[in-house]
Amino acid sequence: MRALDALRWADAILCEDTRVTRKLLAAHGIGAKELIRLNERSEKSLEYILNRLQGKNAALVSDSGTPGISDPGRRLIQFLVSHLSPKPYCLSPRIIPIPGPSACTALLSVSGLGRDGFIFLGFLPRSKGKIRRELSGALATQRAVVFHESPFRILNTLKIIAANWPQVRLAIGRELTKEFEEILRGDPGSLAENLGRRDKILGELTVAMEQP
């Protein structure tokens, strides 16, 4: 309800995809708004966006997740923070967080993992060696490790995990908080076999893993 109030209150909405945001606004009966596209490519024009928003209340949304957490928005927030000033003649925007869907915490809350806290890695690097080094360092902390993965790379990542840490416990969330949400649990070998039998893996995935 607070998020909907913020969207109604906003003069302008910064969004990852204007088409997706228009559907969201229409579904909740929120009238026409100024929509400004903000994705990884458009974040280069932050000065232009800031000038355009002078004196306005703005909301920031992403398509499926929390802005700034493995989603567009981090550089915008950094840019705004750099302009914060207690002096009345300087730009001093107030940045307010409004909780929303988070694949990381959604999966961890039902995974049964994370007894000693967790480490969130965002999206893993693409090369086999870098994946192995990043996961090895994170698992060495004895905490659960949570990361996002593409449907095109998940099988390769599971094979790397199975080859190096075959006994780890895993929980995989696919399309979390959406219509076709799915949660899988098991060891890396069995989960790679499960997903490998599918004609196509749809939707981004979030993975939680922990040493037994």
TITORMI-872999 format. One record per residue (C-alpha): x, y, z negated; residue number from 1. Coordinates in nm, 3 decimals. Example, Ala and Ser with C-alpha at 12.3 -4.5 7.8 and 13.67 -1.06 7.14 Angstrom:
<nodes>
<node east="1.230" north="-0.450" up="-0.780" k="1"/>
<node east="1.367" north="-0.106" up="-0.714" k="2"/>
</nodes>
This chain:
<nodes>
<node east="0.000" north="0.000" up="0.000" k="1"/>
<node east="0.285" north="0.237" up="-0.078" k="2"/>
<node east="0.443" north="0.170" up="0.261" k="3"/>
<node east="0.113" north="0.242" up="0.439" k="4"/>
<node east="0.075" north="0.564" up="0.242" k="5"/>
<node east="0.425" north="0.666" up="0.348" k="6"/>
<node east="0.342" north="0.604" up="0.714" k="7"/>
<node east="0.023" north="0.811" up="0.685" k="8"/>
<node east="0.214" north="1.090" up="0.508" k="9"/>
<node east="0.502" north="1.104" up="0.757" k="10"/>
<node east="0.519" north="1.371" up="1.025" k="11"/>
<node east="0.752" north="1.150" up="1.229" k="12"/>
<node east="0.849" north="0.784" up="1.221" k="13"/>
<node east="1.192" north="0.654" up="1.318" k="14"/>
<node east="1.152" north="0.302" up="1.452" k="15"/>
<node east="1.349" north="0.021" up="1.611" k="16"/>
<node east="1.091" north="-0.030" up="1.887" k="17"/>
<node east="0.812" north="0.224" up="1.942" k="18"/>
<node east="0.584" north="-0.045" up="2.094" k="19"/>
<node east="0.602" north="-0.260" up="1.780" k="20"/>
<node east="0.543" north="0.038" up="1.551" k="21"/>
<node east="0.243" north="0.157" up="1.755" k="22"/>
<node east="0.082" north="-0.186" up="1.703" k="23"/>
<node east="0.148" north="-0.162" up="1.328" k="24"/>
<node east="-0.006" north="0.185" up="1.306" k="25"/>
<node east="-0.309" north="0.085" up="1.515" k="26"/>
<node east="-0.370" north="-0.226" up="1.302" k="27"/>
<node east="-0.399" north="-0.005" up="0.992" k="28"/>
<node east="-0.594" north="0.280" up="1.149" k="29"/>
<node east="-0.309" north="0.530" up="1.121" k="30"/>
<node east="-0.343" north="0.815" up="1.371" k="31"/>
<node east="-0.095" north="0.933" up="1.631" k="32"/>
<node east="0.254" north="1.011" up="1.503" k="33"/>
<node east="0.573" north="1.139" up="1.655" k="34"/>
<node east="0.775" north="0.821" up="1.713" k="35"/>
<node east="1.152" north="0.844" up="1.752" k="36"/>
<node east="1.346" north="0.538" up="1.862" k="37"/>
<node east="1.635" north="0.446" up="1.632" k="38"/>
<node east="1.830" north="0.133" up="1.715" k="39"/>
<node east="2.198" north="0.043" up="1.726" k="40"/>
<node east="2.246" north="0.229" up="2.053" k="41"/>
<node east="2.052" north="0.542" up="1.964" k="42"/>
<node east="2.220" north="0.586" up="1.624" k="43"/>
<node east="2.493" north="0.774" up="1.812" k="44"/>
<node east="2.261" north="1.077" up="1.842" k="45"/>
<node east="2.215" north="1.128" up="1.468" k="46"/>
<node east="2.284" north="1.502" up="1.483" k="47"/>
<node east="2.008" north="1.542" up="1.741" k="48"/>
<node east="1.767" north="1.335" up="1.528" k="49"/>
<node east="1.850" north="1.535" up="1.217" k="50"/>
<node east="1.785" north="1.864" up="1.395" k="51"/>
<node east="1.457" north="1.731" up="1.531" k="52"/>
<node east="1.343" north="1.634" up="1.180" k="53"/>
<node east="1.421" north="1.968" up="1.013" k="54"/>
<node east="1.141" north="2.054" up="0.772" k="55"/>
<node east="0.951" north="1.729" up="0.838" k="56"/>
<node east="0.865" north="1.425" up="0.631" k="57"/>
<node east="0.997" north="1.118" up="0.811" k="58"/>
<node east="0.963" north="0.744" up="0.763" k="59"/>
<node east="1.213" north="0.482" up="0.879" k="60"/>
<node east="1.094" north="0.134" up="0.978" k="61"/>
<node east="1.245" north="-0.168" up="1.153" k="62"/>
<node east="1.066" north="-0.442" up="1.344" k="63"/>
<node east="1.108" north="-0.727" up="1.097" k="64"/>
<node east="1.306" north="-0.670" up="0.781" k="65"/>
<node east="1.444" north="-0.392" up="0.568" k="66"/>
<node east="1.604" north="-0.095" up="0.750" k="67"/>
<node east="1.976" north="-0.075" up="0.683" k="68"/>
<node east="2.005" north="-0.441" up="0.573" k="69"/>
<node east="2.123" north="-0.616" up="0.889" k="70"/>
<node east="1.878" north="-0.388" up="1.071" k="71"/>
<node east="1.920" north="-0.037" up="1.220" k="72"/>
<node east="1.932" north="0.252" up="0.975" k="73"/>
<node east="2.255" north="0.225" up="0.779" k="74"/>
<node east="2.440" north="0.489" up="0.980" k="75"/>
<node east="2.145" north="0.725" up="0.959" k="76"/>
<node east="2.140" north="0.693" up="0.579" k="77"/>
<node east="2.516" north="0.750" up="0.565" k="78"/>
<node east="2.472" north="1.061" up="0.781" k="79"/>
<node east="2.192" north="1.195" up="0.558" k="80"/>
<node east="2.390" north="1.125" up="0.239" k="81"/>
<node east="2.682" north="1.322" up="0.382" k="82"/>
<node east="2.448" north="1.624" up="0.403" k="83"/>
<node east="2.317" north="1.600" up="0.049" k="84"/>
<node east="2.396" north="1.914" up="-0.148" k="85"/>
<node east="2.269" north="2.077" up="-0.468" k="86"/>
<node east="2.302" north="2.419" up="-0.303" k="87"/>
<node east="1.964" north="2.560" up="-0.198" k="88"/>
<node east="2.092" north="2.696" up="0.135" k="89"/>
<node east="2.224" north="2.355" up="0.245" k="90"/>
<node east="2.029" north="2.067" up="0.397" k="91"/>
<node east="1.938" north="1.835" up="0.111" k="92"/>
<node east="1.707" north="1.555" up="0.222" k="93"/>
<node east="1.549" north="1.330" up="-0.037" k="94"/>
<node east="1.593" north="0.964" up="0.057" k="95"/>
<node east="1.331" north="0.735" up="-0.099" k="96"/>
<node east="1.342" north="0.353" up="-0.079" k="97"/>
<node east="1.012" north="0.171" up="-0.029" k="98"/>
<node east="1.040" north="-0.208" up="-0.077" k="99"/>
<node east="0.932" north="-0.424" up="0.213" k="100"/>
<node east="1.001" north="-0.766" up="0.368" k="101"/>
<node east="1.350" north="-0.902" up="0.308" k="102"/>
<node east="1.446" north="-1.238" up="0.458" k="103"/>
<node east="1.744" north="-1.269" up="0.223" k="104"/>
<node east="1.550" north="-1.245" up="-0.103" k="105"/>
<node east="1.243" north="-1.421" up="0.040" k="106"/>
<node east="1.446" north="-1.732" up="0.121" k="107"/>
<node east="1.654" north="-1.725" up="-0.196" k="108"/>
<node east="1.340" north="-1.705" up="-0.412" k="109"/>
<node east="1.214" north="-2.042" up="-0.280" k="110"/>
<node east="1.547" north="-2.213" up="-0.212" k="111"/>
<node east="1.621" north="-2.336" up="-0.565" k="112"/>
<node east="1.975" north="-2.203" up="-0.515" k="113"/>
<node east="2.162" north="-1.908" up="-0.662" k="114"/>
<node east="2.192" north="-2.016" up="-1.026" k="115"/>
<node east="2.500" north="-1.793" up="-1.069" k="116"/>
<node east="2.400" north="-1.513" up="-0.834" k="117"/>
<node east="2.457" north="-1.490" up="-0.460" k="118"/>
<node east="2.664" north="-1.327" up="-0.187" k="119"/>
<node east="2.493" north="-1.185" up="0.122" k="120"/>
<node east="2.704" north="-1.187" up="0.440" k="121"/>
<node east="2.459" north="-1.043" up="0.693" k="122"/>
<node east="2.522" north="-1.190" up="1.039" k="123"/>
<node east="2.827" north="-1.416" up="1.067" k="124"/>
<node east="3.107" north="-1.347" up="1.317" k="125"/>
<node east="3.097" north="-1.545" up="1.641" k="126"/>
<node east="3.431" north="-1.728" up="1.650" k="127"/>
<node east="3.470" north="-2.066" up="1.481" k="128"/>
<node east="3.781" north="-1.963" up="1.289" k="129"/>
<node east="3.626" north="-1.643" up="1.155" k="130"/>
<node east="3.308" north="-1.824" up="1.049" k="131"/>
<node east="3.513" north="-2.083" up="0.862" k="132"/>
<node east="3.725" north="-1.820" up="0.687" k="133"/>
<node east="3.426" north="-1.605" up="0.588" k="134"/>
<node east="3.224" north="-1.895" up="0.448" k="135"/>
<node east="3.528" north="-2.042" up="0.273" k="136"/>
<node east="3.598" north="-1.715" up="0.091" k="137"/>
<node east="3.233" north="-1.671" up="-0.008" k="138"/>
<node east="3.190" north="-2.030" up="-0.134" k="139"/>
<node east="3.509" north="-1.997" up="-0.341" k="140"/>
<node east="3.321" north="-1.756" up="-0.569" k="141"/>
<node east="3.097" north="-2.045" up="-0.682" k="142"/>
<node east="2.786" north="-1.847" up="-0.589" k="143"/>
<node east="2.516" north="-1.915" up="-0.335" k="144"/>
<node east="2.590" north="-1.772" up="0.008" k="145"/>
<node east="2.313" north="-1.620" up="0.221" k="146"/>
<node east="2.351" north="-1.513" up="0.583" k="147"/>
<node east="2.151" north="-1.450" up="0.900" k="148"/>
<node east="2.201" north="-1.646" up="1.218" k="149"/>
<node east="2.080" north="-1.633" up="1.576" k="150"/>
<node east="1.870" north="-1.923" up="1.714" k="151"/>
<node east="2.133" north="-1.953" up="1.987" k="152"/>
<node east="2.419" north="-2.005" up="1.738" k="153"/>
<node east="2.259" north="-2.189" up="1.447" k="154"/>
<node east="2.345" north="-2.541" up="1.569" k="155"/>
<node east="2.711" north="-2.451" up="1.618" k="156"/>
<node east="2.724" north="-2.288" up="1.273" k="157"/>
<node east="2.564" north="-2.595" up="1.109" k="158"/>
<node east="2.822" north="-2.819" up="1.279" k="159"/>
<node east="3.103" north="-2.603" up="1.138" k="160"/>
<node east="2.949" north="-2.627" up="0.790" k="161"/>
<node east="2.900" north="-3.005" up="0.823" k="162"/>
<node east="3.262" north="-3.052" up="0.929" k="163"/>
<node east="3.404" north="-2.847" up="0.640" k="164"/>
<node east="3.148" north="-2.869" up="0.357" k="165"/>
<node east="2.927" north="-3.173" up="0.428" k="166"/>
<node east="2.791" north="-3.190" up="0.072" k="167"/>
<node east="2.661" north="-2.833" up="0.040" k="168"/>
<node east="2.291" north="-2.782" up="-0.026" k="169"/>
<node east="2.115" north="-2.573" up="0.234" k="170"/>
<node east="1.785" north="-2.393" up="0.277" k="171"/>
<node east="1.698" north="-2.241" up="0.613" k="172"/>
<node east="1.418" north="-1.991" up="0.665" k="173"/>
<node east="1.290" north="-1.928" up="1.016" k="174"/>
<node east="1.062" north="-1.636" up="1.101" k="175"/>
<node east="1.029" north="-1.548" up="0.731" k="176"/>
<node east="0.724" north="-1.338" up="0.632" k="177"/>
<node east="0.580" north="-1.381" up="0.984" k="178"/>
<node east="0.303" north="-1.596" up="1.131" k="179"/>
<node east="0.520" north="-1.898" up="1.217" k="180"/>
<node east="0.729" north="-1.902" up="0.899" k="181"/>
<node east="0.915" north="-2.226" up="0.834" k="182"/>
<node east="1.147" north="-2.336" up="0.553" k="183"/>
<node east="1.380" north="-2.635" up="0.584" k="184"/>
<node east="1.598" north="-2.790" up="0.313" k="185"/>
<node east="1.873" north="-3.050" up="0.322" k="186"/>
<node east="2.240" north="-3.107" up="0.402" k="187"/>
<node east="2.404" north="-2.951" up="0.708" k="188"/>
<node east="2.409" north="-3.275" up="0.906" k="189"/>
<node east="2.038" north="-3.352" up="0.864" k="190"/>
<node east="1.935" north="-2.994" up="0.935" k="191"/>
<node east="2.148" north="-2.982" up="1.251" k="192"/>
<node east="1.981" north="-3.307" up="1.362" k="193"/>
<node east="1.633" north="-3.166" up="1.286" k="194"/>
<node east="1.687" north="-2.845" up="1.480" k="195"/>
<node east="1.881" north="-3.019" up="1.756" k="196"/>
<node east="1.578" north="-3.236" up="1.843" k="197"/>
<node east="1.371" north="-2.930" up="1.930" k="198"/>
<node east="1.325" north="-2.816" up="2.287" k="199"/>
<node east="1.384" north="-2.459" up="2.176" k="200"/>
<node east="1.462" north="-2.283" up="1.848" k="201"/>
<node east="1.254" north="-1.968" up="1.821" k="202"/>
<node east="1.311" north="-1.671" up="1.591" k="203"/>
<node east="1.603" north="-1.555" up="1.380" k="204"/>
<node east="1.707" north="-1.767" up="1.086" k="205"/>
<node east="1.831" north="-1.701" up="0.735" k="206"/>
<node east="2.050" north="-1.961" up="0.567" k="207"/>
<node east="2.125" north="-2.011" up="0.196" k="208"/>
<node east="2.398" north="-2.256" up="0.095" k="209"/>
<node east="2.553" north="-2.361" up="-0.233" k="210"/>
<node east="2.812" north="-2.613" up="-0.349" k="211"/>
<node east="2.657" north="-2.899" up="-0.554" k="212"/>
</nodes>
